Amino acid sequence: MSPQHLITPAPRSTVTADGTLLLTSGTQVVAGPGAEAVAGAFAGWLRAGTGWAVPVLTSATGGPVISFGIDSAHPDGSEAYTLTVDDAGVRLSAAHAAGLFHASSSLRQLLPAALESGYTATPAEDIPVGHVEVRDAPRFAYRGIMLDVARSYYPIDEIRRLIDVMTRFKFNVLHLHLADDQSWRIELDTPEDNPTGIDFTELARIGKDGAVNREGWGLGPGRTGYYTKDDYRLIVAYAAERFVTVVPEFDVPGHVNSALAAVPELNPDGIATSPTATGEVGFSTLYNDNPLTRPFVAEVFRQLAELTPGPYLHLGGDEALVTSKEDFVAMVTDFAASVAATGKTVMGWNEYAQAELPSGAVIQYWDGDLEPTLRQVRENAARVVMSPGKGSYLDQKYVESDPIGLKWAAMGDWDLYYGWDPVRDGLEEHQVLGVEAPLWSETIRSLDEAHWLIYPRAIALAETAWSDAAAKDATEFAARLGRLGERLVALGVTFRPSPDIEWNATPRDPFEGVDLSAVTALPENAGVAGAAGGTE
């Protein structure tokens, strides 16, 4: 298969030529100024997969040569790149290291899938690579996956593996849903200057033990745990090395039962609420007339901002069904101002567009009326991340008989996630910041199960986010998707093999030998209450 049919997401331009470059055990990697980290990471990957020495040099002493170079004059932004393979070697060029990283991801797809396993007992044979020139740049700057660690905990090593695979397909944002009604997953400190009197350490001490544990929802109870501040820093650093921005979410004013259970002062009667392990939503709220509500929220966002080098803090704002609309608007307006006071750009689910938001806020559209979002775009320079339930929610089942997943939005396979466009009526291309695929974890109990729901559908969404809309071709994409089977297997991904795709490899089944009798049919609306920002 020709190179233009091997790179996913599809590049902007691919031109092939006659000829083949032969990579051998003498292959060298040359890193120009500013390219050392990306070049070193690629060399380490090639070294592990081939058993070759693959030295990283500042200038070539032999050949073949794979060179990484920063070119400040390279067009089309920081993530654009050029990848050239000819008799002179392989050349990767970009204006920024992020572009070089994406170029290296494309180059990996031109090399044997077996290299992804990261292990070889004997040195590999020579590797032929067809001559090609790839010029590429993303359609949207924000291409994310959201991981719900609140309903079920994911250890750090699983989050690292998630990042490793998602970056193969040029996702560059990891949104972490850190707290919800069931649990609180991030350690916070009690500040020395603490006029609220709240013990912020209680949030994780009490909230870490929560998770969804409801009969018939998933294969056993959700996992419990929490991330220390150092754990979180490790995740952020690991992501940053792979040019992934971490976006932390503290969802307010609803989805807060874990906070109300850990901090009794937040309740009107001063009595802590009872922990919950159900998947119900929309029943909890912060209180507008409680004088501790605003300073509590501001302190949480202050500490998250200190931990997070990326530009965004997500305040949630969805499904606040027991909050009056007046209280919702008042609180969310002030919460958004608290985020802005940290120097971060505020982000929230589309219900929060009803409030008064800082200029340039980011609105994540998932469900319901689009008009409040459009108003913020027109009047307040807001930008939109598109995450419609139908076509981006990865927690939805493929088919009714699946042992895990929800179904309130739409069941479907890769074609549902490939066949929509993020620019909707009333929006212009430049007003859409990007696309995000949420993975809620009410029914998920391991990364293998998560990967089964994520792939191959996230690959289809990656192409929706990266590639030019006019060039999308579902038939051609389906052929490329099938060719990725061997690569996904080598990466250890337990993907669900779509029956309409001719896969070149069969994945391990995460449910093999598992007793599925405890899984029950979920109600049509399980796990969702619909988009609403307070009650009338």
C-alpha positions as CSV (number, residue, x, y, z in Angstrom):
1,M,0.0,0.0,0.0
2,S,1.4,3.4,-0.9
3,P,2.5,5.9,1.8
4,Q,-0.5,8.2,1.4
5,H,-2.6,5.2,2.5
6,L,-0.6,4.5,5.6
7,I,-0.6,7.7,7.5
8,T,-3.6,8.4,9.8
9,P,-5.0,11.1,10.3
10,A,-4.7,11.7,6.5
11,P,-2.0,14.4,5.8
12,R,-2.8,17.6,4.0
13,S,-0.5,16.7,1.0
14,T,1.3,13.4,0.2
15,V,3.4,13.1,-3.0
16,T,5.1,9.8,-3.7
17,A,8.0,9.2,-6.0
18,D,9.8,6.1,-7.5
19,G,12.5,4.8,-5.3
20,T,13.1,3.2,-1.9
21,L,15.4,4.2,1.0
22,L,16.9,1.3,2.9
23,L,17.2,1.9,6.7
24,T,19.9,-0.4,8.1
25,S,21.6,-1.2,11.4
26,G,23.9,1.7,10.6
27,T,21.0,4.3,10.7
28,Q,21.9,7.5,12.5
29,V,19.6,10.2,13.9
30,V,20.8,13.8,13.5
31,A,19.2,16.4,15.7
32,G,19.4,20.1,14.9
33,P,19.2,22.9,17.5
34,G,15.9,22.7,19.4
35,A,15.1,19.2,18.0
36,E,17.2,17.2,20.4
37,A,14.3,15.9,22.7
38,V,12.0,14.8,19.8
39,A,14.9,13.2,17.9
40,G,16.1,11.4,21.0
41,A,12.7,10.0,21.8
42,F,12.3,8.7,18.2
43,A,15.8,7.2,18.3
44,G,14.9,5.4,21.5
45,W,11.8,4.0,19.9
46,L,13.6,2.9,16.8
47,R,16.5,1.4,19.0
48,A,14.0,-0.6,21.1
49,G,12.1,-1.9,18.2
50,T,15.0,-2.9,15.9
51,G,17.9,-3.7,18.2
52,W,20.1,-1.3,16.2
53,A,22.5,1.2,17.9
54,V,20.7,4.3,16.4
55,P,23.1,7.0,17.7
56,V,21.8,10.6,18.1
57,L,24.4,13.0,16.6
58,T,24.7,16.7,15.7
59,S,26.0,15.9,12.3
60,A,26.1,12.7,10.2
61,T,29.1,10.4,10.2
62,G,27.7,7.8,7.9
63,G,24.3,6.7,6.9
64,P,21.4,6.2,6.4
65,V,20.4,9.4,8.2
66,I,17.1,10.5,9.8
67,S,17.4,14.2,10.4
68,F,15.3,16.4,12.7
69,G,15.4,20.1,12.1
70,I,13.7,23.3,13.4
71,D,13.0,25.8,10.6
72,S,11.5,29.0,12.0
73,A,10.3,29.9,8.5
74,H,8.2,26.7,8.1
75,P,4.7,27.7,7.2
76,D,1.3,26.9,8.7
77,G,1.8,27.1,12.5
78,S,3.6,25.4,15.3
79,E,2.2,21.9,14.6
80,A,2.8,21.9,10.9
81,Y,5.6,19.7,9.5
82,T,7.3,18.4,6.4
83,L,8.5,14.8,6.1
84,T,10.7,13.8,3.2
85,V,12.1,10.4,2.3
86,D,14.5,10.1,-0.7
87,D,17.9,8.7,-1.5
88,A,19.6,11.3,0.8
89,G,17.7,10.0,3.8
90,V,14.7,11.0,5.9
91,R,14.2,14.6,6.8
92,L,11.7,16.0,9.3
93,S,11.2,19.7,9.5
94,A,8.9,22.0,11.4
95,A,8.8,25.5,13.0
96,H,8.3,24.1,16.4
97,A,9.2,20.9,18.3
98,A,5.5,20.0,18.4
99,G,5.4,19.8,14.6
100,L,8.5,17.5,14.7
101,F,6.8,15.3,17.1
102,H,3.8,14.9,14.8
103,A,6.2,14.3,11.9
104,S,7.8,11.5,13.9
105,S,4.3,10.0,14.5
106,S,3.8,9.9,10.8
107,L,7.2,8.4,10.1
108,R,6.4,5.6,12.6
109,Q,3.4,4.7,10.5
110,L,5.7,4.3,7.5
111,L,7.8,1.8,9.4
112,P,6.8,-1.8,10.3
113,A,4.1,-2.1,12.9
114,A,6.1,-4.7,14.8
115,L,8.5,-1.9,16.0
116,E,5.7,-0.6,18.2
117,S,6.0,-3.5,20.6
118,G,9.3,-2.0,21.8
119,Y,11.2,-5.3,22.0
120,T,13.2,-7.5,19.7
121,A,15.3,-10.5,20.5
122,T,17.6,-10.1,17.5
123,P,18.5,-7.1,15.5
124,A,16.0,-6.3,12.7
125,E,16.7,-6.7,9.0
126,D,16.9,-3.7,6.7
127,I,13.7,-1.7,6.4
128,P,12.7,-0.3,3.0
129,V,10.8,3.1,3.0
130,G,9.3,4.4,-0.1
131,H,10.2,7.9,-1.4
132,V,7.6,10.4,-0.3
133,E,7.1,14.0,0.6
134,V,4.4,14.8,3.2
135,R,3.3,18.3,4.0
136,D,0.9,18.5,6.8
137,A,-0.8,20.7,9.4
138,P,-3.9,20.3,11.6
139,R,-7.3,21.7,10.8
140,F,-8.0,22.4,14.5
141,A,-5.6,23.3,17.3
142,Y,-7.4,21.5,20.0
143,R,-7.8,17.7,19.6
144,G,-8.6,16.1,22.9
145,I,-9.7,13.0,24.8
146,M,-11.4,13.4,28.2
147,L,-10.8,10.7,30.8
148,D,-13.3,10.5,33.7
149,V,-11.2,9.4,36.6
150,A,-13.9,10.3,39.2
151,R,-16.3,7.4,38.5
152,S,-13.5,4.9,38.4
153,Y,-9.8,5.6,39.1
154,Y,-7.0,5.1,36.6
155,P,-3.4,4.5,38.0
156,I,-0.7,6.7,36.6
157,D,0.8,3.9,34.4
158,E,-2.5,3.5,32.7
159,I,-2.7,7.3,32.0
160,R,0.8,7.1,30.5
161,R,-0.3,4.3,28.2
162,L,-3.4,6.2,27.2
163,I,-1.2,9.2,26.3
164,D,1.2,7.0,24.4
165,V,-1.5,5.7,22.1
166,M,-3.5,8.8,21.6
167,T,-0.5,10.8,20.5
168,R,0.1,8.2,17.7
169,F,-3.0,9.8,16.1
170,K,-2.0,13.4,16.9
171,F,-4.4,14.1,19.8
172,N,-2.9,16.9,21.9
173,V,-5.2,17.5,24.9
174,L,-5.9,15.2,27.9
175,H,-8.9,16.5,29.8
176,L,-9.1,15.0,33.3
177,H,-12.5,15.0,35.1
178,L,-11.0,14.9,38.6
179,A,-14.1,15.1,40.9
180,D,-17.7,14.3,40.8
181,D,-20.5,13.1,43.0
182,Q,-18.8,9.8,43.7
183,S,-15.2,10.8,44.4
184,W,-12.5,13.4,44.7
185,R,-9.2,12.4,43.0
186,I,-6.7,15.2,43.5
187,E,-4.8,16.1,46.7
188,L,-5.1,19.7,47.8
189,D,-3.4,21.5,50.7
190,T,-4.9,23.7,53.3
191,P,-3.3,27.1,52.7
192,E,-1.6,28.9,55.6
193,D,-3.8,32.0,54.9
194,N,-7.2,30.2,55.2
195,P,-10.0,32.5,56.2
196,T,-12.6,29.9,55.3
197,G,-11.4,27.5,58.0
198,I,-12.0,24.6,55.5
199,D,-9.6,21.7,55.7
200,F,-8.9,21.1,52.0
201,T,-7.0,17.9,52.7
202,E,-10.2,16.2,53.7
203,L,-11.4,16.3,50.0
204,A,-9.0,13.6,48.9
205,R,-8.8,11.8,52.2
206,I,-12.5,11.1,52.2
207,G,-13.2,11.4,48.5
208,K,-10.6,9.0,47.3
209,D,-12.6,6.0,48.5
210,G,-15.5,6.7,46.2
211,A,-16.4,5.2,42.8
212,V,-19.5,4.0,40.9
213,N,-20.6,0.7,42.4
214,R,-24.0,-0.1,41.1
215,E,-25.2,-3.6,40.2
216,G,-25.2,-4.2,36.5
217,W,-23.1,-1.2,35.7
218,G,-19.7,-2.6,34.6
219,L,-17.8,-5.7,35.6
220,G,-17.6,-5.1,39.3
221,P,-17.2,-1.9,41.3
222,G,-15.3,1.1,40.1
223,R,-11.7,1.5,41.3
224,T,-10.8,3.9,44.1
225,G,-7.7,6.0,44.7
226,Y,-6.4,9.5,44.2
227,Y,-3.4,11.5,42.8
228,T,-1.0,13.3,45.1
229,K,0.2,16.7,43.8
230,D,3.4,14.9,42.8
231,D,1.4,12.3,40.9
232,Y,-0.4,15.0,39.0
233,R,2.9,16.7,38.2
234,L,4.2,13.4,36.8
235,I,1.2,13.1,34.6
236,V,1.5,16.7,33.4
237,A,5.2,16.3,32.7
238,Y,4.8,13.0,30.8
239,A,2.1,14.6,28.7
240,A,4.1,17.7,28.0
241,E,7.0,15.6,26.7
242,R,4.6,14.3,24.1
243,F,3.1,17.8,23.4
244,V,-0.1,17.0,25.2
245,T,-1.8,19.7,27.3
246,V,-3.6,18.6,30.5
247,V,-6.9,20.3,31.2
248,P,-8.1,19.7,34.8
249,E,-11.8,19.9,35.5
250,F,-13.5,20.7,38.8
251,D,-17.2,20.5,38.0
252,V,-19.4,23.1,39.7
253,P,-22.0,24.0,40.9
254,G,-23.4,20.5,40.3
255,H,-21.7,17.1,40.4
256,V,-20.3,18.1,43.9
257,N,-21.5,15.5,46.3
258,S,-18.0,14.3,47.1
259,A,-17.1,17.9,48.1
260,L,-20.3,18.2,50.2
261,A,-19.5,14.9,51.9
262,A,-15.9,15.9,52.8
263,V,-16.5,19.6,53.7
264,P,-19.7,19.8,55.9
265,E,-19.4,23.6,56.0
266,L,-20.5,23.8,52.4
267,N,-23.9,22.5,53.3
268,P,-26.7,24.8,54.7
269,D,-27.0,22.7,57.9
270,G,-23.3,22.2,58.3
271,I,-23.8,18.4,58.1
272,A,-21.8,16.3,55.6
273,T,-23.8,14.6,52.9
274,S,-23.6,10.8,52.5
275,P,-21.2,9.4,49.9
276,T,-22.9,8.0,46.8
277,A,-21.8,5.2,44.5
278,T,-24.7,5.4,42.0
279,G,-24.4,6.7,38.5
280,E,-27.3,9.2,39.0
281,V,-26.6,12.8,38.1
282,G,-28.1,16.2,38.7
283,F,-28.9,15.9,42.4
284,S,-26.1,17.9,44.1
285,T,-25.3,21.6,44.2
286,L,-23.2,24.2,45.8
287,Y,-25.2,26.9,47.6
288,N,-25.3,30.5,46.3
289,D,-26.1,32.0,49.7
290,N,-23.4,30.1,51.6
291,P,-20.5,32.6,52.2
292,L,-18.0,29.8,52.0
293,T,-19.0,28.7,48.5
294,R,-17.1,31.2,46.5
295,P,-13.8,31.3,48.5
296,F,-13.8,27.5,48.5
297,V,-14.1,27.2,44.7
298,A,-11.6,30.0,44.2
299,E,-9.0,28.2,46.4
300,V,-9.5,24.9,44.5
301,F,-8.9,26.6,41.2
302,R,-5.9,28.5,42.6
303,Q,-4.3,25.2,43.5
304,L,-5.2,23.6,40.2
305,A,-3.7,26.6,38.4
306,E,-0.5,26.3,40.3
307,L,-0.2,22.6,39.3
308,T,-1.2,23.1,35.7
309,P,1.2,24.8,33.2
310,G,-1.4,24.6,30.4
311,P,-3.7,27.5,29.5
312,Y,-7.1,26.0,30.5
313,L,-9.1,25.3,33.7
314,H,-12.4,23.6,33.2
315,L,-15.2,24.5,35.7
316,G,-17.8,22.0,34.4
317,G,-21.2,23.7,34.8
318,D,-23.3,20.8,33.4
319,E,-26.4,19.1,34.7
320,A,-27.0,21.4,37.7
321,L,-30.6,20.3,37.8
322,V,-31.4,21.2,41.5
323,T,-29.8,24.7,41.2
324,S,-32.2,27.5,40.4
325,K,-31.3,29.3,37.2
326,E,-30.7,32.6,39.1
327,D,-28.3,30.9,41.5
328,F,-26.6,29.0,38.6
329,V,-25.9,32.2,36.7
330,A,-24.7,34.0,39.8
331,M,-22.4,31.3,40.9
332,V,-21.0,30.4,37.5
333,T,-20.3,34.0,36.7
334,D,-18.2,34.3,39.9
335,F,-16.6,30.9,39.4
336,A,-15.5,31.9,35.9
337,A,-14.0,35.1,37.3
338,S,-12.1,33.1,39.8
339,V,-10.5,31.0,37.0
340,A,-9.7,34.2,35.1
341,A,-8.0,35.6,38.3
342,T,-5.5,32.7,38.1
343,G,-4.4,33.8,34.7
344,K,-6.0,30.7,33.0
345,T,-8.6,30.6,30.2
346,V,-11.9,29.4,31.6
347,M,-13.6,26.4,30.0
348,G,-16.9,24.7,30.7
349,W,-19.7,22.6,29.3
350,N,-22.1,24.5,27.2
351,E,-24.7,25.1,30.0
352,Y,-22.3,27.6,31.5
353,A,-22.7,29.9,28.5
354,Q,-25.8,31.2,30.2
355,A,-23.5,33.0,32.7
356,E,-21.4,36.2,32.2
357,L,-18.1,34.8,31.0
358,P,-14.7,36.5,30.5
359,S,-13.9,37.4,26.9
360,G,-12.3,34.5,25.1
361,A,-13.8,31.8,27.2
362,V,-14.0,28.3,25.8
363,I,-17.3,26.5,25.6
364,Q,-17.4,22.7,25.3
365,Y,-20.7,21.9,23.5
366,W,-22.1,18.4,24.2
367,D,-25.9,18.6,24.2
368,G,-28.9,20.9,24.1
369,D,-29.6,24.4,22.9
370,L,-26.7,25.8,20.9
371,E,-27.9,29.4,21.0
372,P,-26.3,30.5,24.3
373,T,-23.0,29.2,23.0
374,L,-23.5,31.2,19.7
375,R,-24.3,34.3,21.7
376,Q,-21.1,34.1,23.6
377,V,-19.2,33.5,20.3
378,R,-20.9,36.6,18.7
379,E,-20.7,38.9,21.7
380,N,-17.8,37.8,23.8
381,A,-15.2,36.2,21.4
382,A,-15.8,32.8,22.9
383,R,-14.5,29.8,21.1
384,V,-16.0,26.3,20.9
385,V,-14.7,22.8,21.5
386,M,-17.2,20.4,19.8
387,S,-18.1,17.3,21.8
388,P,-21.6,16.3,20.7
389,G,-22.9,13.2,22.4
390,K,-23.7,11.6,19.0
391,G,-20.4,11.2,17.3
392,S,-17.8,12.1,20.0
393,Y,-18.8,10.4,23.3
394,L,-16.6,7.3,23.5
395,D,-18.5,5.8,26.5
396,Q,-21.4,4.9,24.3
397,K,-21.9,1.3,23.3
398,Y,-21.2,0.1,19.8
399,V,-24.2,-2.2,19.8
400,E,-26.9,-3.1,22.4
401,S,-25.3,-6.4,23.4
402,D,-21.9,-4.8,24.5
403,P,-21.1,-5.7,28.1
404,I,-20.0,-2.1,28.9
405,G,-20.9,1.4,27.8
406,L,-23.9,3.7,27.9
407,K,-26.4,4.4,25.1
408,W,-28.3,7.7,25.8
409,A,-26.6,9.6,22.9
410,A,-26.1,7.1,20.1
411,M,-24.7,3.6,19.7
412,G,-22.4,3.3,16.8
413,D,-19.0,2.4,15.3
414,W,-16.2,4.3,13.6
415,D,-18.4,5.6,10.8
416,L,-20.6,7.6,13.3
417,Y,-17.4,9.3,14.6
418,Y,-16.1,10.0,11.1
419,G,-19.2,11.2,9.4
420,W,-19.9,14.6,11.1
421,D,-18.3,18.1,10.9
422,P,-17.4,20.3,13.8
423,V,-18.4,23.5,12.1
424,R,-22.2,23.7,12.6
425,D,-24.8,26.2,11.6
426,G,-24.0,29.6,13.1
427,L,-20.3,28.8,13.6
428,E,-17.4,29.8,11.4
429,E,-14.2,27.7,11.1
430,H,-12.1,30.1,13.1
431,Q,-14.6,30.1,16.0
432,V,-14.2,26.3,16.5
433,L,-11.1,25.7,18.7
434,G,-11.3,22.0,18.2
435,V,-12.8,18.7,19.0
436,E,-12.8,16.5,22.1
437,A,-13.9,12.9,22.7
438,P,-15.2,12.4,26.3
439,L,-14.9,9.0,27.9
440,W,-17.1,8.7,31.0
441,S,-16.3,5.8,33.3
442,E,-19.5,4.7,34.9
443,T,-19.2,1.2,33.4
444,I,-15.4,1.1,32.8
445,R,-13.0,-0.7,35.2
446,S,-9.6,-0.9,33.4
447,L,-7.6,0.7,30.6
448,D,-8.2,-2.4,28.5
449,E,-11.9,-1.8,28.8
450,A,-11.4,1.9,28.1
451,H,-9.3,1.1,25.0
452,W,-12.0,-1.2,23.8
453,L,-14.5,1.7,23.8
454,I,-12.0,4.3,22.5
455,Y,-10.6,2.4,19.5
456,P,-11.1,2.4,16.6
457,R,-13.7,5.2,17.1
458,A,-11.1,7.8,18.3
459,I,-9.0,7.3,15.2
460,A,-12.0,8.3,13.1
461,L,-12.5,11.3,15.3
462,A,-8.8,12.2,15.1
463,E,-9.2,12.5,11.4
464,T,-12.3,14.7,11.8
465,A,-10.1,17.0,14.0
466,W,-6.9,16.9,12.0
467,S,-7.6,16.4,8.3
468,D,-9.2,18.8,5.8
469,A,-13.0,18.2,5.7
470,A,-13.1,18.3,1.9
471,A,-10.6,15.5,1.5
472,K,-12.4,13.0,3.8
473,D,-13.3,9.8,2.2
474,A,-14.9,7.1,4.3
475,T,-14.1,4.2,1.9
476,E,-10.5,5.2,1.8
477,F,-10.3,5.7,5.5
478,A,-11.8,2.3,6.1
479,A,-9.0,0.7,4.2
480,R,-6.4,2.7,6.2
481,L,-8.1,1.8,9.4
482,G,-7.9,-1.9,8.7
483,R,-4.2,-1.6,8.1
484,L,-3.8,-0.1,11.6
485,G,-4.9,-3.4,13.3
486,E,-1.4,-4.8,13.5
487,R,0.0,-1.5,14.8
488,L,-2.7,-1.3,17.5
489,V,-2.0,-4.9,18.6
490,A,1.7,-4.2,18.8
491,L,0.9,-1.2,21.0
492,G,-1.1,-3.5,23.3
493,V,-4.4,-1.9,22.5
494,T,-7.5,-4.0,23.1
495,F,-9.5,-2.4,20.3
496,R,-12.9,-3.6,19.2
497,P,-12.6,-5.0,15.7
498,S,-15.4,-3.4,13.6
499,P,-17.1,-6.1,11.6
500,D,-17.2,-4.0,8.4
501,I,-13.4,-3.5,8.4
502,E,-10.8,-5.9,6.9
503,W,-8.4,-5.9,9.8
504,N,-4.8,-7.1,9.3
505,A,-4.6,-8.3,12.9
506,T,-6.8,-9.6,15.7
507,P,-6.6,-7.9,19.1
508,R,-6.8,-9.6,22.5
509,D,-10.4,-9.7,23.8
510,P,-10.5,-7.9,27.2
511,F,-13.7,-9.9,28.1
512,E,-12.3,-13.3,27.3
513,G,-13.0,-15.7,30.2
514,V,-14.9,-13.0,32.1
515,D,-18.3,-13.8,33.6
516,L,-20.7,-11.2,32.0
517,S,-23.8,-12.5,33.7
518,A,-23.8,-9.7,36.2
519,V,-24.1,-7.0,33.5
520,T,-27.7,-5.9,33.0
521,A,-29.4,-3.8,30.4
522,L,-29.1,-0.1,31.3
523,P,-32.0,2.3,31.0
524,E,-32.0,4.4,27.8
525,N,-30.9,7.6,29.7
526,A,-28.5,6.0,32.2
527,G,-25.6,8.2,33.1
528,V,-27.1,11.5,31.7
529,A,-29.7,14.1,32.7
530,G,-29.4,16.2,29.6
531,A,-28.0,19.7,29.2
532,A,-29.4,22.0,31.7
533,G,-27.9,24.9,33.6
534,G,-30.2,25.2,36.5
535,T,-33.9,24.9,36.9
536,E,-36.5,27.6,36.2
